[in-house]
Each structure stands twice: as C-alpha cells, then as structure tokens.
Amino acid sequence: MNRRVSVWKYVRLKNGRWRYCKPALAKNGKIRPDWVIVKGKAEHHPEGNFYVHRYDNGREIWRKIGESAQEAVDAADFEGTYLHAKSRGIPVKEINTPVLSMDAGVYGWLEEVKLSSRPETYELYEQTIREFQHWNSNGGARRLANSPASSQWLALIRVIRRKTGAGMA
C-alpha cells in the first residue's frame, strides 16, 4: 500500500495553461505562500489552489484543499497518518466524504473547467452535461439499464462521477 502523500499547487503558467506544480519551500522547510517550482525555478503565482496527491491501488487521487498552504500541509499529514495506520492493520474509521448530488458536483467541476480550459472546451462540457442531466431527469438512466448500449453510457456516467466526485441524486 502506497502511503506517500504530497502537496501540489494548481497554477496558470505564463503560456496560459494550468498545471500542477510543487510549492517552493522557504529556508525553514515550510511552504512559501504563492511560490511554486516551474522548470526548476521558483515563480510567484498568487492564483490557484492547493491539492493533496496520492495513489490508491494504482489510481491517482487528487484532492482539492483550497488556497491555504497550511491547510494543505495539515491535510497531507492527516492522510499520511491515516494511510500509515491503515497499512499497519490498525482499525481506523473510514474517512467519509460527503456524497454530492450530480448538480452540485457538476457545478464545482464546470467552474474549474471554466478557469483552466479554453472557452470552447468549457462550452462543450457544459452542453454535454446539461443534455445528460435533462435526459436523466426524464428517467433515461432507468430505461438505459436494460438497453444494449448501457455499458457505453455507464462508462460515461462513471467518468462524470469520477471527475465531479458526485453521485446520482
């Protein structure tokens, strides 16, 4: 079981693209607020959010923490301790993350897409998701369960759920 947890910051680079970067460290070993390492050099980036990164059974997990570097460090310490205890066989209570409705999850994810993608990409994602939500509100998912194309649609639903962190509400 992988127990390594790291802190990253998602920032907009000079070329306009968004990227995960390691935060720059001060001489005392703490994260310098608003500074990240890009191509080996420290750059000032006040925009963006901190994320905690880890692997779970070979799957990459990125968890958004927020704008505070200290909150990201605390969250990484907590997850690292949790994973260490779990790997040692210590009984631990599972971390419960709230199950979001599809609407709530999609809203947050679309806002991130809007900030980090081209307008055309955002519009395409928004249109696709809105059409899916309209289709699903008319009982589409229930009818689809017995359809031959269900495996393709269920794969799409899984992708949307994974990207939004949402369940079907």
Number of C-alpha atoms within 10 A of each C-alpha: 12 13 17 15 19 18 24 25 28 21 23 18 14 8 6 11 12 15 15 19 20 19 24 23 15 11 8 7 8 13 19 16 17 20 22 25 18 16 8 9 9 16 15 14 18 13 12 18 18 26 25 22 17 19 14 11 8 9 8 10 14 15 16 15 21 15 18 12 22 15 14 24 21 14 19 22 17 13 20 18 15 17 19 16 14 16 13 9 8 11 9 10 8 8 8 6 7 9 13 16 15 18 17 15 20 22 14 13 17 19 12 12 17 17 14 19 15 12 12 10 13 18 15 11 15 19 12 11 17 14 12 15 16 11 12 15 10 10 10 13 19 10 11 15 13 9 11 9 10 14 12 10 15 14 11 13 16 15 12 18 17 12 13 20 20 20 18 13 9
